Amino acid sequence: MDWEPVERSISKATGRQFKIAKAQSVGGGCINNSFLLAGDDQRYFLKQNSSHHKDMFAAEAKALNVLIGCHCLRAPTPIALGEDSKFSWLALEYLDLAQPAPSTSTALGAGLANLHRNSTRQFGWDQSNFIGTTKQVNNWTGNWVDFYTQQRLGFQLELAKNNGASSGLVDAGHRLMQQTHKLFSNYKPLPALLHGDLWAGNWSACLGGEPVIFDPAIYYGDREADLAMTELFGGFDDRFYQSYRGTWDIDPGYTTRKVLYNLYHVLNHFNLFGGGYATQAMDMIERLNVEAS
């Protein structure tokens, strides 16, 4: 990669000349290439992908600024967006990370609950963004069940159909969409600001033990959707859940609805990676159809 355009974009954004002395590849992601860029007394974390992903990085930068503005949990500050004929990139504040301490989980749980108290009048966001590299539609909608069935499940099922999912999975998914409202008969969520992609790989701790979240896919939705994803791939301990519940308790129906919310992410993983995610999605759909019957 030609680093000169990256150097120029960071220099322009910061008002300080930046020349890369070291560009070290950093692992941990399956969507983007990541690098630690260092020069003189400056360090940045760079996410890089092909040039047609520039909108994905722009949406991420905007989302990070929204999270930072809430003053509930730390997130890395966006520094510079850029692109050339081959690549697009997002330069972020570089944070030294450490193994989370027990107090980190406690602070993360309370901080997430407080983040979720940021609300608005409808569900959605003021633009579409991305979940991985998949477009995530966020058209403002007054009814949560309508929003979720159409813009989350319906959107992913259509992608799955185009990506070779069986007619049995797609048909079962459409039956679920028709009766999803039954899972909300005694529960009326308020719009809550969500991280949107809160799995174990998208949070950590700074050196002082403060929790930090990154790689958001924000929108205003049911706060249970964030909590559900924390359970999908593990990585959150009991202290996190105790702290969240101690700040804002959770409705008993969450036990069923978390399957509904995680279905979105499992379908998205099928659409991104294929493999056994179709079987997992079918199992979840069948369970939910029984619950809603």
SEGULO-952009 format. One record per residue (C-alpha): x, y, z; residue in one letter. Coordinates in steps of 0.001 Angstrom, whole numbers, plus 500000, padded with zeros to 6 digits. Last residue first. Example, Ala and Ser with C-alpha at 12.3 -4.5 7.8 and 13.67 -1.06 7.14 Angstrom:
REM SEGULO-952009
ATOM    east   north      up  residu
ATOM  513670  498940  507140       s
ATOM  512300  495500  507800       a
//
This chain:
REM SEGULO-952009
ATOM    east   north      up  residu
ATOM  452177  479898  518049       s
ATOM  454820  482506  518906       a
ATOM  457016  480180  520947       e
ATOM  456785  477447  518292       v
ATOM  457712  479910  515555       n
ATOM  460608  481113  517707       l
ATOM  462043  477619  518089       r
ATOM  461709  476936  514346       e
ATOM  463422  480226  513514       i
ATOM  466317  479509  515885       m
ATOM  466910  476039  514452       d
ATOM  466762  477437  510922       m
ATOM  469327  480115  511779       a
ATOM  471733  477539  513193       q
ATOM  471377  475408  510074       t
ATOM  471992  478438  507846       a
ATOM  475011  479433  509961       y
ATOM  476663  476149  509057       g
ATOM  478632  477535  506149       g
ATOM  477962  480896  504536       g
ATOM  480411  483670  505481       f
ATOM  478767  487055  504935       l
ATOM  475159  486074  504249       n
ATOM  475320  483269  506789       f
ATOM  476845  485663  509310       h
ATOM  474002  488088  508601       n
ATOM  471476  485351  509268       l
ATOM  473209  484637  512573       v
ATOM  473189  488347  513407       h
ATOM  469478  488774  512771       y
ATOM  468689  485540  514592       l
ATOM  470381  487078  517616       n
ATOM  467450  489410  518088       y
ATOM  464829  486673  517884       l
ATOM  466784  484433  520249       v
ATOM  467070  487350  522687       k
ATOM  463285  487657  522493       r
ATOM  462722  484378  524300       t
ATOM  464769  485029  527458       t
ATOM  463969  488745  527187       y
ATOM  460396  487979  528192       g
ATOM  461372  488456  531844       p
ATOM  461941  492225  531285       d
ATOM  465430  493473  532181       i
ATOM  466470  495695  535091       d
ATOM  468278  499002  534670       w
ATOM  471321  499911  536787       t
ATOM  471452  496742  538868       g
ATOM  470529  494749  535780       r
ATOM  473523  496168  533924       y
ATOM  475866  495581  536871       s
ATOM  474688  492018  537365       q
ATOM  475049  491372  533628       y
ATOM  478625  492680  533476       f
ATOM  479643  490993  536727       r
ATOM  478376  487675  535373       d
ATOM  480954  487679  532578       d
ATOM  480847  488891  528992       f
ATOM  482928  487094  526360       g
ATOM  480309  484852  524793       g
ATOM  479485  484617  521084       f
ATOM  475739  485154  521129       l
ATOM  475357  486310  524734       e
ATOM  476561  489895  524240       t
ATOM  474352  489871  521150       m
ATOM  471237  489552  523252       a
ATOM  472171  492506  525439       l
ATOM  472407  494792  522438       d
ATOM  469027  493625  521101       a
ATOM  467479  493948  524570       e
ATOM  467988  497707  524295       r
ATOM  465156  497805  521748       d
ATOM  466183  500108  518926       g
ATOM  467831  503423  518109       y
ATOM  470735  502843  515735       y
ATOM  474437  502186  515993       i
ATOM  476646  499773  514080       a
ATOM  479690  500201  516314       p
ATOM  483244  498919  515738       d
ATOM  484492  500058  519181       f
ATOM  483834  499927  522909       i
ATOM  486227  500860  525719       v
ATOM  486098  499823  529355       p
ATOM  488352  501683  531821       e
ATOM  490954  499378  533432       g
ATOM  493813  501907  533544       g
ATOM  495499  500325  530527       l
ATOM  492310  500601  528459       c
ATOM  489895  497716  528525       a
ATOM  488175  495800  525732       s
ATOM  485065  495816  523607       w
ATOM  484147  494780  520086       n
ATOM  485520  491243  520058       g
ATOM  483112  489981  522717       a
ATOM  480016  490974  520755       w
ATOM  478299  494343  520749       l
ATOM  477312  494979  517147       d
ATOM  474470  497510  517434       g
ATOM  476002  499908  519953       h
ATOM  472408  500802  520702       l
ATOM  470703  504120  521499       l
ATOM  467356  503194  523003       a
ATOM  463912  503562  521427       p
ATOM  461338  502451  524000       l
ATOM  460261  498831  524197       p
ATOM  456630  497775  524608       k
ATOM  456357  494360  526260       y
ATOM  453233  492410  527132       n
ATOM  452182  491251  523644       s
ATOM  455717  491558  522266       f
ATOM  456435  487953  521253       l
ATOM  453064  487854  519490       k
ATOM  454225  490683  517201       h
ATOM  456677  488259  515557       t
ATOM  453733  486416  513999       q
ATOM  453985  487317  510318       q
ATOM  457772  487680  510464       m
ATOM  458017  484131  511788       l
ATOM  456114  482794  508795       r
ATOM  458549  484702  506563       h
ATOM  461487  483030  508297       g
ATOM  459931  479610  507837       a
ATOM  459586  480341  504120       d
ATOM  463204  481488  503851       v
ATOM  464549  478497  505755       l
ATOM  462482  475986  503781       g
ATOM  463321  477707  500493       s
ATOM  466946  476879  501222       s
ATOM  469527  479643  501465       a
ATOM  471464  480251  498247       g
ATOM  472825  483764  498655       n
ATOM  469839  485449  496976       n
ATOM  467493  483820  499483       k
ATOM  469824  484825  502306       a
ATOM  469808  488451  501123       l
ATOM  466004  488427  501159       e
ATOM  466055  486851  504612       l
ATOM  468450  489527  505859       q
ATOM  466199  492396  504763       f
ATOM  463080  490746  506127       g
ATOM  464683  490038  509498       l
ATOM  466228  493489  510089       r
ATOM  464418  496234  508222       q
ATOM  461017  494582  507899       q
ATOM  460593  492487  511040       t
ATOM  462569  494843  513260       y
ATOM  461015  498108  512156       f
ATOM  457477  496757  512140       d
ATOM  457963  495284  515613       v
ATOM  459425  498591  516835       w
ATOM  456574  500809  515644       n
ATOM  457327  504479  514982       g
ATOM  459753  503892  512129       t
ATOM  462783  505929  511027       w
ATOM  464592  504149  508191       n
ATOM  467656  502361  509546       n
ATOM  468799  499920  506848       v
ATOM  471957  497972  507672       q
ATOM  474108  497300  504598       k
ATOM  476289  494235  505002       t
ATOM  480045  494791  505312       t
ATOM  480070  493916  509001       g
ATOM  476764  495379  510088       i
ATOM  476711  498588  508052       f
ATOM  475057  502005  508058       n
ATOM  471792  503504  506838       s
ATOM  471194  507097  507797       q
ATOM  469319  509245  510324       d
ATOM  468817  506337  512691       w
ATOM  466102  503815  513422       g
ATOM  463288  503594  515965       f
ATOM  461244  506674  516786       q
ATOM  460910  509443  519391       r
ATOM  464457  509536  520743       t
ATOM  466383  507863  523526       s
ATOM  469668  507907  525407       n
ATOM  468882  505640  528342       r
ATOM  470639  502830  526458       h
ATOM  473993  504514  527044       l
ATOM  473282  504421  530779       n
ATOM  472673  500672  530639       a
ATOM  475863  500268  528609       l
ATOM  477867  502231  531162       g
ATOM  476523  500180  534066       a
ATOM  477481  496916  532372       g
ATOM  480849  498212  531154       l
ATOM  481769  499539  534598       a
ATOM  481137  496155  536184       t
ATOM  483041  494364  533437       s
ATOM  486009  496706  533904       t
ATOM  485953  496230  537684       s
ATOM  486648  492531  537173       p
ATOM  489773  493517  535192       a
ATOM  489939  493577  531404       p
ATOM  493297  492501  529915       q
ATOM  494953  495627  528551       a
ATOM  494616  498007  525632       l
ATOM  496793  500934  524587       d
ATOM  494484  503173  522589       l
ATOM  495357  504597  519182       y
ATOM  492972  507357  518118       e
ATOM  491472  506346  514828       l
ATOM  492402  506488  511144       a
ATOM  489691  505285  508760       l
ATOM  490614  503939  505363       w
ATOM  489693  503540  501714       s
ATOM  491819  501756  499146       f
ATOM  492481  501349  495438       k
ATOM  492044  504705  493666       s
ATOM  492642  506674  496854       d
ATOM  490596  507056  499999       e
ATOM  490533  508891  503283       g
ATOM  488894  509411  506636       l
ATOM  490807  510970  509501       a
ATOM  490907  511129  513292       i
ATOM  487967  509192  514723       p
ATOM  488130  509133  518536       t
ATOM  488227  505697  520102       p
ATOM  485243  504870  522330       a
ATOM  484817  505364  526067       r
ATOM  481483  504610  527646       l
ATOM  478685  506847  528949       c
ATOM  479763  510329  527817       h
ATOM  476966  510451  525180       c
ATOM  479128  512509  522809       g
ATOM  481636  509682  522504       i
ATOM  478894  507354  521278       l
ATOM  477743  509858  518644       v
ATOM  481337  510466  517541       n
ATOM  481845  506729  517161       l
ATOM  478716  506496  515016       a
ATOM  479906  509234  512648       k
ATOM  483268  507523  512217       a
ATOM  481567  504196  511568       e
ATOM  479261  505699  508945       a
ATOM  482239  507240  507135       a
ATOM  484113  503934  507287       f
ATOM  481242  502033  505686       m
ATOM  480803  504763  503068       d
ATOM  484470  504338  502034       k
ATOM  484011  500617  501399       h
ATOM  484263  500964  497599       h
ATOM  487941  501895  497927       s
ATOM  489021  498500  499247       s
ATOM  489696  498154  502956       n
ATOM  491790  499789  505666       q
ATOM  491384  500366  509389       k
ATOM  494193  502455  510872       l
ATOM  495058  502817  514552       f
ATOM  497149  505919  515117       y
ATOM  500371  506842  516905       r
ATOM  502154  510193  517051       q
ATOM  505350  511093  518941       d
ATOM  507688  510706  515942       d
ATOM  505866  508334  513571       g
ATOM  503657  505369  514306       a
ATOM  500897  503607  512402       l
ATOM  499374  500536  514021       l
ATOM  497562  498690  511274       f
ATOM  494285  496943  510537       s
ATOM  493005  495174  507432       n
ATOM  489226  495016  507432       n
ATOM  486466  492416  507698       i
ATOM  487889  489475  509678       c
ATOM  489383  491430  512573       g
ATOM  491887  490567  515309       g
ATOM  495284  491145  513807       g
ATOM  497459  494270  513732       v
ATOM  499852  494925  510846       s
ATOM  502645  497306  511817       q
ATOM  503299  500476  509856       a
ATOM  506397  502134  511342       k
ATOM  508095  505461  510607       a
ATOM  505005  506981  509053       i
ATOM  505284  510721  508503       k
ATOM  502736  513018  510086       f
ATOM  502827  516819  509876       q
ATOM  500363  518302  512316       r
ATOM  497078  520047  511495       g
ATOM  495230  516985  512749       t
ATOM  492928  516331  509792       a
ATOM  495383  517524  507134       k
ATOM  498256  515516  508582       s
ATOM  496062  512416  508869       i
ATOM  494909  512677  505244       s
ATOM  498422  513406  503975       r
ATOM  499983  510460  505787       e
ATOM  497269  508160  504425       v
ATOM  497877  509446  500885       p
ATOM  501633  508780  501354       e
ATOM  501208  505232  502627       w
ATOM  501141  503536  499214       d
ATOM  500000  500000  500000       m
//
